[in-house]
Each structure stands twice: as C-alpha cells, then as structure tokens.
Amino acid sequence: MSNLKKVGVILIGLFVALLLISFFVGSAVTLLFPPSEAVYSDRIVEDIGGDNALVATLKGCAEVSRKDIPDGNFKTDLNFNLGWKNAKNISYVDTYGNKGYMIVWKDSPENYPKLSSEKGIKYISDYVEYMSGTCFLANFPENDAVYGIIVAGDDIECSESKLMYTILDLNRSEFKQTYSTASYSYPSSYDGGSSHYHTVIPDRYTLSRTDPGAYYDHYEYGDNYDIDSYLESQGYD
C-alpha cells in the first residue's frame, strides 16, 4: 500500500512539473515569438485599478507585450491638457494583424483638481492629439482615485462610443459621450480646455435645485409641472 502511495506522489509531482514546464516554455515562446495576429476567441481583460472599478476588455485581440512607462502628458482634440502616472502600456494585435496599444493608469484625484472638485462621479472622454487614440478618465470618489485609459494605434480606429460602451462596458444612460454629444456637457473647463466633461446627471428634482440651467438643457419645459412651477418662481421660464 505504501508503494502505491509513493507512486501516486511521484505521478502527481511529475504532473505538476509538466504543468510548470509548459507554462515557462509557453511564456518563453510568447516573448521570443509574439503573435502576429489574434483569433476571434482571443481577448485582453485589464482591471485598470486592480479593484474592479473600471475594467477594459479588448475582444478579438492578443497581447504582445506589457511594460511600465514613465509619467507623461498628452493633449486632446478639445484642448484638454492631461497626463498619466504609474501607467503601463499594453501592446496588442487584432484578428487582421493590425497593431495597437492601450495605456492604463490609476492616480490620485489631487493630480486632477477639476475632475475631483465636485461630489459624485466626474469624467471626460475625448480624442488624443498626435497619438491616433481615444481617452477616457473618470474620478470615482468612493475609491478616492482617478482611472485613465488611452486606446491608440495607427492601424486601429477606436471611436469614443466603442471605448466607452464596448471596451469599458459603461452604462449609456449614466455615461454620455462628452466629445460627440455636446448637449450633455456642463459649462465648465479643465486646464483651460473645452466644456466637454460632466458629472453623471442626477434625478430631475435634484438637478432643478442645483443647476436649473442644466435642467432645461436636458429636459423639455412641461415635462414636470411641479418642477416648472418651482423654476418659474426662481425667475426661469
């Protein structure tokens, strides 16, 4: 019986050893011979802050490499001056062999004063100059952090809509496009930039009390007579 146990232990040890060898060999092959194209079942899933607050998923893409990169700055089409810290760059290929990369980071709200100046989630999405890319940054007060992502590549096009609703899987009713849908922007600025960033729109009652001008930007007069009567009493018509 003891001999059977020894044989069993040896077999288990061999199995574990084979698994480890397969893993290291596979990793070495990937490093030496990165994929030239992806298959449709490939996907890259990146938990940007490691806390499941903002997760990016690239379907039909295979990772080529990833590395930490120095802190950097970038400018968007709408004249936002932004930057990343403690970021990593993940390069990949799609099913056609096109090459792209994804820069992701999690940072302190102190480095983004305009995004963290008000209560509630505040975010911006825009196109990045000189990088053929699209960016999304959001401040999540409950996590005390700003999360950022840039998807770029000369061969890969990524629209604002694709980044927000396909890659990041954000809720369309809570996160409106800030570049393509200017009617959902709040009249403010970031580093002297445009007005294309905003908070998640609260309920009608709260919005009418805190920002009557924005209420009329989002809702038609006559939608809610009680709120309309209140706003009229405050000098709005």
TINUVEX-200904 format. One record per residue: residue in one letter; y, x, z of N, C-alpha, C, O in turn. Coordinates in steps of 0.02 Angstrom, whole numbers, plus 32768, in hexadecimal, padded with zeros to 4 digits. Each point is the difference from the previous one (the first is absolute). Layout:
residues N
  rest   n.v   n.u   n.w  ca.v  ca.u  ca.w   c.v   c.u   c.w   o.v   o.u   o.w
     A     Y     X     Z     Y     X     Z     Y     X     Z     Y     X     Z
...
***
This chain:
residues 237
  rest   n.v   n.u   n.w  ca.v  ca.u  ca.w   c.v   c.u   c.w   o.v   o.u   o.w
     M  7FC4  8029  8000  803C  7FD7  8000  803F  802B  8000  8031  7FF1  7FDF
     S  7FCB  8047  8049  8039  802C  8003  800E  8021  7FBD  8039  800C  7FEE
     N  7F90  8003  7FEC  8008  801D  7FBE  8023  7FD1  7FD0  8029  8015  7FD7
     L  7FC7  7FAA  802E  8022  7FCE  7FD7  804A  7FFD  800F  8029  7FFA  7FD3
     K  7FE8  800B  806D  8047  7FFF  8014  8024  803D  7FE3  8038  7FFA  7FE8
     K  7FA7  803F  801B  801E  803D  7FE4  800C  7FF9  7FB6  8034  8013  7FE6
     V  7F9A  7FD2  7FF7  8007  7FF6  7FB8  8039  7FD0  7FF1  8027  800A  7FD2
     G  7FDE  7FC1  8057  8035  7FCF  7FF7  8045  801F  800A  802E  7FF3  7FD9
     V  7FD8  8037  805B  8040  8021  800D  8011  802F  7FC7  803A  8003  7FEB
     I  7F95  8021  7FFB  800B  802E  7FC9  8017  7FDB  7FC2  802E  8015  7FDD
     L  7FB1  7FB2  8015  8013  7FD8  7FC5  8047  7FE5  8006  8026  8001  7FD0
     I  7FEB  7FE8  806C  8044  7FE6  800B  8032  8038  7FF7  8035  7FF6  7FE2
     G  7FBB  8045  8039  802C  8039  7FF9  800A  8014  7FB7  8038  800F  7FEB
     L  7F91  7FEF  7FEF  8006  8010  7FB9  802B  7FCD  7FDB  8027  8012  7FD4
     F  7FD0  7FAF  803F  8027  7FCA  7FDF  804B  800A  800D  8029  7FFB  7FD3
     V  7FE8  8012  806D  8047  800B  8012  801B  803E  7FDC  8038  8000  7FE7
     A  7F9F  8034  8016  8015  803E  7FDE  800D  7FF3  7FB5  8031  8019  7FE4
     L  7FA4  7FBF  7FFD  8009  7FEF  7FBA  8041  7FD9  7FF5  8024  800B  7FCF
     L  7FEA  7FC7  805F  803D  7FD9  7FFA  803D  802E  8005  802F  7FF9  7FD9
     L  7FD0  8035  8057  8038  802E  8008  8009  802D  7FC3  8037  800B  7FE9
     I  7F91  800E  7FFE  8003  802A  7FC4  801C  7FD9  7FC5  8029  801A  7FDA
     S  7FC1  7FA7  801E  8018  7FD6  7FC9  804B  7FF5  8006  8024  8001  7FCE
     F  7FF2  7FF4  8070  8048  7FF4  800B  8029  803D  7FED  8031  7FFB  7FDC
     F  7FBB  803F  803D  8025  803D  7FF2  7FFD  8014  7FB7  8032  8017  7FE4
     V  7F95  7FE0  7FFD  7FFA  800F  7FB9  802C  7FD0  7FD8  8022  8015  7FD1
     G  7FDB  7FAB  8041  802A  7FD0  7FDD  804A  800F  8007  8025  7FFB  7FCF
     S  7FF0  8018  806D  8046  8012  800C  8013  803C  7FD7  8036  8003  7FE2
     A  7F9E  802F  801C  800E  803D  7FDA  8006  7FF1  7FB6  802C  801B  7FDE
     V  7FA8  7FBB  8008  8001  7FEE  7FB9  8041  7FDB  7FEF  801E  800C  7FCC
     T  7FF7  7FC7  8063  803E  7FDB  7FF4  803C  802E  7FFE  802D  7FF7  7FD7
     L  7FD3  803C  8055  8038  802F  8002  8000  802C  7FC1  8035  800D  7FE3
     L  7F90  800A  8009  7FFC  802C  7FC7  8006  7FDB  7FBE  801C  801A  7FD0
     F  7FC9  7FA9  802E  8001  7FD9  7FC2  801B  7FBA  800F  7FD9  7FD0  8003
     P  8069  8028  8007  801D  7FBE  800F  7FF3  7FD0  7FC8  7FF9  8014  7FC6
     P  8003  7FAB  804A  7FF1  7FCE  7FCC  8036  7FFE  7FCA  803C  8005  800F
     S  7FAF  7FF5  7FB3  8030  7FFC  7FC8  8015  7FB8  7FF4  8034  7FF4  7FE1
     E  7FA5  7FDC  8036  8012  7FBA  7FFC  7FD8  7FD9  8033  7FCD  8017  8019
     A  804C  7FAD  7FF6  7FDF  7FD6  8032  7FD4  7FCC  7FDE  8005  7FF5  7FC4
     V  7FCF  7FEC  8062  7FDB  7FC6  7FE9  801D  7FC2  8023  8023  8006  8032
     Y  7FCE  7FC0  7FB3  8020  7FC3  801A  7FF0  7FF2  8049  8027  7FDF  8022
     S  7FA1  8039  7FF6  7FED  7FF4  8046  8022  8030  8030  7FFD  7FF6  803C
     D  8024  803E  7FAA  8023  8030  802C  803D  7FDF  801F  801F  7FD3  7FE3
     R  7FF1  8043  8058  803D  7FEA  8020  8016  8033  8035  7FD6  8023  801D
     I  806B  7FE0  7FEE  801C  802A  8035  8021  7FD2  8032  802D  7FD9  7FEE
     V  7FBE  802B  8050  801D  7FD7  8036  8022  802F  8031  7FDF  802A  801E
     E  8062  7FCF  7FEB  8026  802D  802C  8025  7FD7  8035  802F  7FDB  7FF1
     D  7FBD  802E  804E  8023  7FE2  8039  803B  802E  800E  7FF9  8035  801E
     I  8042  7FB6  7FCC  803A  802E  7FFE  8012  801D  8044  800D  803C  8006
     G  7FF3  7F9A  802D  8012  801A  8042  7FC6  800A  802E  8008  8014  803A
     G  7FBC  7FDD  7FAE  7FC5  8006  802A  7FFA  7FCA  8033  7FD8  8006  802F
     D  804F  7FC4  7FCA  7FFF  7FCA  8032  7FF9  7FBB  7FDF  8009  7FCD  8021
     N  7FE5  8033  7F9F  7FF3  7FC2  7FDB  803E  7FD5  7FF6  7FF9  7FC4  7FF0
     A  8042  8058  8019  803D  7FD9  7FF6  8011  7FF9  7FB6  8016  7FCB  7FEA
     L  7FDE  8069  7FEF  800E  7FFF  7FB8  7FC9  8028  7FDE  7FFB  803D  8009
     V  7FDE  7FA1  7FCF  7FC6  801F  7FDF  8007  7FFC  7FB5  800E  7FCA  7FE5
     A  7FEA  806E  7FF9  8004  8002  7FB7  7FBA  8005  7FE2  7FD7  8026  8018
     T  801D  7FB2  7FB4  7FBF  8000  7FDE  800B  8008  7FB5  8020  7FD6  7FE0
     L  7FC6  8061  8005  8003  800B  7FB8  7FBB  7FF2  7FE3  7FD1  8027  800A
     K  8028  7FA2  7FD1  7FC1  7FED  7FE3  7FF7  8021  7FBC  802F  8008  7FDA
     G  7F93  800B  8017  7FF2  8021  7FC1  801F  8045  7FFD  8011  8017  7FCA
     C  7FF6  800A  8070  801D  8043  8002  7FD4  802D  802A  7FE1  7FEA  8031
     A  801B  8056  7FBC  7FD9  8031  8024  802D  8038  8019  802A  8019  7FDB
     E  7FCC  7FF9  8064  802A  8034  801E  7FED  8044  7FE3  7FC6  8012  7FFA
     V  806D  8015  7FF5  7FF7  8044  7FE7  800D  8033  8038  7FD9  802F  8008
     S  805D  7FC6  801D  8010  802E  8037  8032  7FDE  802F  801F  7FCE  7FEF
     R  7FE7  804F  804D  8033  7FEA  802F  8018  803C  8027  7FD9  802D  8010
     K  8067  7FD4  8000  801C  8038  8025  803F  7FEA  8025  8023  7FD2  7FEA
     D  7FEC  8050  804D  803F  7FF6  8023  8037  8020  7FD7  7FF6  8035  7FE1
     I  8045  7FAC  801E  8038  801B  7FD9  803D  8007  802C  8006  7FDE  8033
     P  8029  804F  7FBA  803D  8009  8027  802B  7FC1  8000  7FF9  7FD6  7FD4
     D  8033  8025  805E  802F  7FC8  8002  802B  8002  7FC1  8011  8035  7FE7
     G  7FFF  7F90  7FFF  8027  7FFD  7FC3  802D  7FC4  7FFC  7FFC  7FD3  802A
     N  802E  802B  7FA4  802F  7FC9  7FF5  7FF9  7FE6  7FB9  7FE9  8023  7FD3
     F  802B  7F9F  8024  7FFF  7FE3  7FBD  8035  7FCA  7FFB  8019  7FE6  8032
     K  7FF9  800A  7F91  8033  7FCE  7FF2  7FE2  7FC9  7FD5  7FD8  800E  7FD4
     T  803C  7FB4  8038  7FE4  7FC8  7FDB  8031  7FE8  7FCA  803B  8014  7FFF
     D  7FAD  7FC1  7FD6  802A  7FE5  7FCB  803D  7FDB  801B  8035  8000  7FE0
     L  7FC4  7FE1  805A  8037  7FDA  801D  802A  802B  8030  8024  7FE6  802A
     N  7FD7  805C  7FCE  802A  8030  8023  7FF2  8004  804B  802E  800E  8027
     F  7F94  7FE7  7FED  7FEC  800D  8045  7FEE  804A  8006  7FDB  801A  7FD7
     N  803E  8006  805D  7FED  8045  800E  7FCE  7FFF  803A  8013  7FF0  8039
     L  7FB0  8020  7FB9  7FCA  7FF9  8031  7FD9  8042  8006  800F  8030  7FDD
     G  7FC0  7FD1  804F  7FD9  803D  8009  7FBE  7FF2  8022  7FF4  7FCA  8019
     W  7FE0  8069  7FE7  7FC0  7FFB  8022  7FF8  803B  802F  801B  8036  7FF4
     K  7FBF  7FBF  8041  7FEF  8035  8030  7FB6  7FFB  8011  7FE3  7FC9  8002
     N  7FFE  8070  800A  7FB9  8002  8013  7FD5  7FD7  7FCE  7FD5  7FDA  8014
     A  8039  8030  7FAD  7FDF  7FD8  7FCC  7FC5  8025  7FE2  7FF9  803D  8007
     K  7FDC  7F9D  7FD8  7FCA  801F  7FD9  8001  7FE4  7FBA  8013  7FC6  7FF4
     N  7FD8  8063  7FDE  7FFE  7FEF  7FB9  7FB7  7FF9  7FEB  7FD9  802F  8007
     I  8016  7F96  7FDF  7FBC  7FF2  7FE9  8001  7FF8  7FB4  801D  7FD0  7FE7
     S  7FC5  805F  7FF5  7FFE  7FFB  7FB8  7FC0  7FDD  7FEA  7FCD  8004  8023
     Y  8036  7FD9  7FA5  7FC6  7FD8  7FEA  8001  7FF8  7FB4  8031  8010  7FDE
     V  7F98  7FD6  8009  7FFA  7FEE  7FB9  7FE8  7FB8  7FFC  7FDC  7FE8  802C
     D  8038  7FF5  7F9E  7FE8  7FBC  7FF7  7FC6  7FFF  7FCE  7FE7  8035  7FEC
     T  8004  7F90  8000  7FC5  7FFA  7FD4  800C  801A  7FBA  7FD1  800A  7FDA
     Y  806E  8001  8014  8011  801B  7FBE  800C  804C  8003  800F  8020  7FCE
     G  7FEB  7FFC  806F  800C  8047  8007  8049  8011  800C  8013  803B  8003
     N  8018  7F91  8003  8046  800C  800E  8009  801A  8047  7FDD  7FEA  802E
     K  8051  8045  7FDB  800A  801F  8041  803D  7FE3  8024  8034  7FF4  7FE1
     G  7FC4  8001  8060  8038  7FE8  8028  7FFB  801D  8046  7FD1  8025  800F
     Y  8060  7FCB  801A  7FFD  8017  8045  8022  7FCD  802E  802A  7FD8  7FEA
     M  7FC3  802B  8054  801A  7FD2  8033  8017  8028  803C  7FD9  8025  801E
     I  8067  7FD5  7FF4  801C  8021  803A  8006  7FCC  8038  801E  7FCB  7FF6
     V  7FC6  8043  8044  8001  7FD0  8037  8017  8023  8040  7FF2  803C  8009
     W  8030  7F9F  8022  8017  801D  803F  8011  7FCA  8033  800D  7FC7  7FEF
     K  7FF2  804F  8050  8015  7FD6  8038  8033  8029  8027  7FF4  803A  8010
     D  8045  7FA7  8000  8037  8026  801D  8022  7FD8  8037  7FF5  7FC4  8007
     S  8036  805E  801E  8026  7FDF  8035  8038  7FD6  7FE3  8021  8016  7FD1
     P  7FEB  7FAF  804A  8038  7FD6  7FE9  8044  8022  8007  8030  7FEE  7FDE
     E  7FD4  8044  804E  803F  8024  800A  8017  8022  7FC0  803C  800B  7FF7
     N  7F96  8005  7FDD  8012  8020  7FC2  8014  7FCF  7FC9  8012  8014  7FC9
     Y  7FEA  7FAB  8047  8013  7FCC  7FD0  802A  7FCC  8025  7FEA  7FC8  800C
     P  8054  804B  8006  8029  7FD5  802C  800E  7FBB  7FE4  8003  7FCF  8025
     K  8006  802B  7F99  800F  7FBF  7FE4  7FC3  7FD2  8000  8006  7FC4  800A
     L  7FBF  8059  7FEC  7FC3  7FD7  8001  7FEE  7FEB  8048  7FDB  7FD0  8009
     S  803E  8054  8028  7FEE  7FF1  8045  803A  7FE6  8029  7FFD  7FFD  803D
     S  803A  7FF1  7FA1  803C  7FEB  8024  7FFE  7FB8  8019  8028  7FEC  8029
     E  7FA8  7FED  7FBD  7FFB  7FBA  8014  7FB9  7FF1  8017  7FD1  8024  7FF2
     K  802A  7FA5  8034  7FBD  7FEC  8017  7FD9  7FE3  7FC5  801C  7FE6  7FD1
     G  7FA3  801F  8034  7FD5  7FE4  7FCC  7FEF  8033  7FCA  801E  8036  7FFD
     I  7FB1  7FB9  7FDA  7FEB  802C  7FCA  8037  8005  7FCB  801B  7FCE  7FEA
     K  7FF4  806E  8002  8031  800C  7FCC  7FE2  8030  7FCE  7FDE  8030  8014
     Y  802D  7FC6  7FAB  7FDE  8028  7FCF  802A  8008  7FC0  8032  7FDD  7FF6
     I  7FB8  8050  7FE0  8020  800B  7FBF  7FC9  8012  7FCE  7FD2  8025  8010
     S  8034  7FC2  7FB3  7FD5  8016  7FC9  802D  800F  7FC4  8031  7FDD  7FF4
     D  7FBF  8058  7FE8  802C  8017  7FCB  7FDA  8030  7FD3  7FC8  8015  800E
     Y  8058  7FFE  7FBB  7FE4  8031  7FD3  8021  8044  800E  803B  8004  800E
     V  7F9D  8031  7FEE  8017  8043  8013  8017  8027  7FC3  7FDC  8005  7FCE
     E  805F  8017  8037  801B  8028  7FC9  7FDA  8042  7FFA  7FEA  801D  8032
     Y  800E  7FFA  7F90  7FE3  8042  7FF1  7FB6  8007  8014  7FE6  8037  7FFD
     M  7FFA  7F93  8018  7FBA  8006  8015  7FD3  7FCF  7FDB  7FC3  8002  800A
     S  8058  7FD4  7FCC  7FD9  7FCC  7FDE  7FD6  7FDA  8033  7FC4  7FF5  7FF5
     G  805B  7FF7  8042  7FDB  7FE0  8035  8023  7FC5  8020  8039  7FF0  7FF0
     T  7FA4  7FF1  803E  8019  7FC6  8024  7FF4  800C  804B  7FCD  801B  8014
     C  8064  7FD0  8015  7FFA  800C  8047  8005  7FBF  8028  801C  7FCF  7FEA
     F  7FC7  8033  8052  8006  7FCA  8030  8004  801F  8045  7FD6  8029  8013
     L  805D  7FC4  8014  8008  8016  8044  800B  7FC4  802D  8025  7FD2  7FED
     A  7FBD  802E  804D  8007  7FC7  802E  8003  8018  8048  7FDB  802E  8014
     N  8050  7FB3  8012  8003  800D  8048  7FDC  7FC9  8024  8011  7FC5  7FF9
     F  7FBC  804D  802E  7FDB  7FD0  8029  8011  800D  8049  7FE3  802E  801E
     P  804C  7FAC  7FFF  8016  800D  8045  7FC8  7FFF  8033  8002  8026  8031
     E  7FCB  7FB0  7FC5  7FCB  7FFC  8031  7FD8  8041  8004  7FDF  800F  8032
     N  8023  8018  7F98  7FDE  8041  7FFF  8031  803A  8009  7FEC  803A  8004
     D  8055  7FB6  8001  8034  8032  8008  7FF9  8036  7FCB  8000  803C  800F
     A  7FF9  7FAF  7FB2  7FF6  8030  7FCA  8017  7FE4  7FBD  8000  7FC3  7FF4
     V  8013  806B  7FE0  800E  7FF0  7FBA  7FC8  801C  7FD6  7FEC  803A  8009
     Y  7FFA  7F9E  7FC9  7FC9  8014  7FD4  801B  8004  7FB9  8027  7FD6  7FEA
     G  7FC4  805E  7FF3  8018  8009  7FBC  7FC8  8011  7FCF  7FCE  801F  8013
     I  803C  7FCD  7FAE  7FD0  8010  7FCC  8025  8006  7FBE  802D  7FD9  7FF1
     I  7FC0  8059  7FE7  8017  8007  7FBB  7FC2  8006  7FD5  7FD4  8029  800D
     V  8028  7FAE  7FBF  7FCB  8006  7FCE  8021  8017  7FBF  802D  7FDE  7FE7
     A  7FBD  805A  7FFF  8023  801D  7FC6  7FCF  8023  7FD1  7FC5  8008  8010
     G  8055  800B  7FB7  7FD7  8023  7FCD  801B  7FF2  7FBB  8010  7FC7  7FF0
     D  7FF5  806D  7FE8  801B  7FF7  7FBC  7FD4  7FD3  7FD5  8018  7FE0  7FD2
     D  7FA7  801F  803D  7FD1  7FDA  7FD6  7FEF  7FBB  801C  7FDF  7FD8  7FDF
     I  8038  801A  805F  7FED  7FC1  8021  803F  7FD9  8012  802C  8019  8023
     E  7FD7  7FA9  7FC6  8038  7FD5  8011  7FEE  7FD4  803C  7FCA  7FE3  8002
     C  8063  8019  802E  7FF5  7FD7  803B  803E  7FD6  800C  8034  801B  8015
     S  7FC8  7FA5  7FDD  803A  7FD4  800A  800B  7FF3  804A  7FD4  800C  8029
     E  8067  7FDC  7FE7  8010  7FEC  8045  7FCF  7FCB  8018  7FE7  8003  8038
     S  800B  7FCD  7F9D  7FD2  7FCA  8012  7FBA  801A  800D  7FDF  7FEC  8030
     K  8009  8042  7FA5  7FBC  801B  8009  7FFB  8027  8042  7FCF  7FF9  8024
     L  8064  802F  7FEB  7FFF  8027  803E  7FFE  7FD2  803D  7FD8  800C  802E
     M  8052  7FC1  7FD2  8005  7FD6  803C  7FC5  7FD1  8009  7FE6  7FF8  8037
     Y  8005  7FE8  7F92  7FD0  7FC9  8007  7FB8  8012  7FED  7FD1  7FDE  8016
     T  8026  8057  7FC3  7FBC  8015  7FEF  7FEA  803C  8029  7FCC  7FFE  8020
     I  805D  8036  7FE0  7FED  803D  8024  8007  7FF7  804C  7FD3  8013  8025
     L  8064  7FD0  7FF1  800C  7FF7  8048  7FE9  7FBC  8019  7FFC  7FF5  803D
     D  7FF5  7FDC  7F96  7FE6  7FBE  8012  802F  7FDC  8031  7FE9  7FE3  8031
     L  8058  8020  7FC2  8031  7FDE  802A  8003  7FB6  7FEE  7FF0  7FEC  7FC8
     N  8026  7FED  8068  8006  7FB8  7FF7  8040  7FF1  7FD7  8037  8013  8014
     R  7FC1  7FCD  7FB3  8039  7FF3  7FD4  8036  7FD5  8020  803B  8008  7FF1
     S  7FB1  7FCA  803B  8031  7FD4  8020  8028  8024  8036  8037  7FEB  8012
     E  7FAD  804A  800A  8022  8025  8035  8025  803E  7FE6  8033  8014  801C
     F  7FB2  800A  7FAF  801F  803C  7FE4  8014  7FF4  7FB8  7FD6  7FFF  7FD3
     K  806A  7FF6  8022  801A  7FF5  7FBD  8012  8043  7FE0  8011  8030  8022
     Q  7FEB  7FD2  7F9B  8013  803C  7FDD  804B  800B  8008  8027  7FD2  7FF5
     T  7FEC  806A  801E  8047  800C  800C  8024  8020  7FC5  803D  8000  7FFD
     Y  7F9D  801A  7FD4  801F  801A  7FC3  8004  7FC9  7FCB  8035  7FF6  7FE1
     S  7F94  7FE8  8014  7FFC  7FCF  7FCA  801C  7FBC  8012  8011  7FD9  7FD4
     T  7FF4  8018  806D  8016  7FBD  8015  803D  8008  802C  7FFC  7FFA  803D
     A  803D  8012  7FA3  803D  800E  8026  8017  7FC5  802A  8024  800A  8031
     S  7FC8  7FB8  7FBD  8017  7FC6  8026  7FE5  7FFF  8047  8018  7FDA  8029
     Y  7FB7  8050  7FE6  7FE4  8003  8043  801C  803A  8029  7FE6  800F  8036
     S  804F  8011  7FB1  801C  803A  8023  8036  7FEA  8030  8023  7FCE  7FF6
     Y  7FE5  8058  8040  8034  7FF4  802F  803B  802D  7FEF  7FF6  8038  7FE7
     P  8048  7FB2  8026  803B  8028  7FEF  800A  8039  8031  8026  7FFA  8030
     S  7FB7  803D  7FC4  8007  803B  802C  7FF1  803D  7FD6  7FF8  7FFA  7FC3
     S  8005  8041  805C  7FF6  803C  7FD9  7FD5  8031  8027  7FF7  7FFA  803C
     Y  7FF0  8038  7FA0  7FD8  8035  801F  8018  8042  7FE2  7FF5  800D  7FC5
     D  802B  801D  8064  8019  8041  7FE9  802F  7FF7  7FC4  7FFE  8027  7FD1
     G  802B  7FA6  8031  802F  7FF6  7FCA  7FE1  7FE2  7FC3  801F  8000  7FCB
     G  7FA5  7FE6  803A  7FDD  7FE7  7FC6  800E  7FB7  7FF1  8033  7FE5  8015
     S  7F9F  7FFC  7FC8  8006  7FBB  7FEB  7FF0  7FD1  8038  7FF3  8014  8038
     S  800F  7FAB  7FB9  7FF1  7FCD  8032  7FB8  7FEA  7FFE  7FEF  7FCD  801D
     H  7FE6  8058  7FC2  7FBC  7FE8  7FF4  7FCF  8015  8036  7FCF  8022  7FF2
     Y  803E  7FCA  804C  7FCD  8004  8034  800D  7FC7  8030  8039  7FE9  8005
     H  7F95  8001  801E  800B  7FC6  802B  7FC9  7FF9  8033  7FCD  8023  7FFF
     T  803F  7FAF  802E  7FCD  7FF1  8033  7FD6  7FC5  7FE7  8013  7FDF  7FD0
     V  7FB6  8015  8051  7FD8  7FC4  7FF1  8029  7FC3  8011  801E  7FFC  8036
     I  7FE3  7FD3  7F9D  802A  7FC6  800A  7FE4  7FD5  8039  7FC5  7FEC  7FFE
     P  8064  8005  8035  7FE7  7FD7  8038  7FFE  7FB6  7FEC  800B  7FEF  7FC6
     D  7FE6  7FE6  806A  7FFF  7FB9  7FF0  8047  7FE8  7FF2  8031  8022  8010
     R  7FD5  7FA3  7FD2  8042  7FE7  7FEA  8031  7FF8  8039  803B  8011  7FFA
     Y  7FAD  7FD5  803F  802D  7FF4  8038  801E  8042  8018  803D  8005  8009
     T  7F99  802E  8001  8018  8041  8018  802F  8020  7FCD  8034  801B  8013
     L  7FBA  7FE1  7FAD  802A  801E  7FCC  8044  7FDE  7FFD  8033  8022  7FF6
     S  7FD0  7F9D  8012  803F  7FDC  7FFD  802E  8013  8039  803D  7FFE  7FF9
     R  7FA6  8015  8041  8028  8013  803A  8015  8049  7FFE  8036  8012  8017
     T  7F9F  8019  7FCD  800E  8048  8002  8022  801A  7FC1  8026  8031  8003
     D  7FCE  7FAE  7FC3  801E  8017  7FC2  8008  7FC5  7FD0  7FD8  7FF7  7FD2
     P  805B  7FE0  803A  800A  7FC3  7FD6  8006  8010  7FB6  7FE8  7FD9  7FD6
     G  8039  805F  801A  8007  8012  7FB9  7FBC  800B  7FE0  7FF5  7FEB  7FC7
     A  7FDF  8037  805C  7FBD  800C  7FE6  7FD9  7FBF  7FFB  7FD6  7FF8  7FD3
     Y  8037  7FDA  805B  7FDD  7FBF  7FFD  800E  7FDE  7FBE  7FD2  7FE6  7FDF
     Y  806E  8019  800C  8012  7FE0  7FC1  7FE8  8028  7FC4  7FFA  7FE4  7FC9
     D  7FF9  805D  8040  7FE4  8028  7FC9  7FB7  7FED  7FF3  7FE9  8005  7FC7
     H  7FF4  7FE4  806C  7FB8  7FF3  7FFB  7FEF  7FB6  7FFA  7FCC  7FEF  7FE4
     Y  805F  7FE5  8036  7FF0  7FB8  8001  8038  7FD8  7FE1  803B  8012  8005
     E  7FB3  7FB7  7FDC  8031  7FD5  7FDF  8022  7FD2  8033  7FE1  7FED  8032
     Y  805D  8003  7FC1  8023  7FD0  802A  7FDC  7FBC  7FFB  7FF1  7FE9  7FC9
     G  8003  7FF8  8070  7FDD  7FC0  8000  7FB7  8006  8010  7FDD  7FCE  8007
     D  800A  8070  8000  7FB9  8009  8012  7FF2  7FE9  8047  7FCA  7FE5  800F
     N  8067  8024  801C  7FF7  7FED  8046  8044  7FE7  8019  802D  8028  800D
     Y  7FDA  7F96  7FFA  8041  7FE3  8010  8019  8013  8045  803C  8006  800B
     D  7F96  8004  8025  8016  8014  8043  8020  8045  7FFE  8034  800B  801F
     I  7FAC  8023  7FBD  801C  8044  7FFA  8040  7FFE  7FD8  8030  8023  8011
     D  7FD2  7FB5  7FB9  803D  7FFB  7FD7  803A  7FE6  802A  8038  8019  7FFA
     S  7FBB  7FB6  8031  8036  7FE5  802B  8019  8035  8030  803C  8005  800C
     Y  7F95  8023  800F  8015  8036  802D  802C  8033  7FDC  8034  8015  801A
     L  7FB6  8000  7FAA  8026  8032  7FDB  8044  7FE5  7FEB  8031  8026  7FFF
     E  7FD2  7F9A  7FF0  8041  7FE2  7FEF  802F  8002  803B  803D  8009  7FF9
     S  7FA7  7FED  8044  8029  8002  803C  801B  8046  800E  8031  8009  8023
     Q  7FAC  802A  7FBF  8016  8045  8009  802C  8018  7FC7  8011  803B  7FFC
     G  8001  7F97  7FD7  802D  8011  7FCA  7FDF  8012  7FBE  8022  8015  7FD2
     Y  7F9C  7FE1  802A  7FDD  800D  7FC1  7FF7  7FBE  7FDB  7FF7  7FCB  801F
     D  800A  8039  7F9F  7FF4  7FC3  7FD8  7FD9  8011  7FC1  7FF1  7FD3  7FD8
***
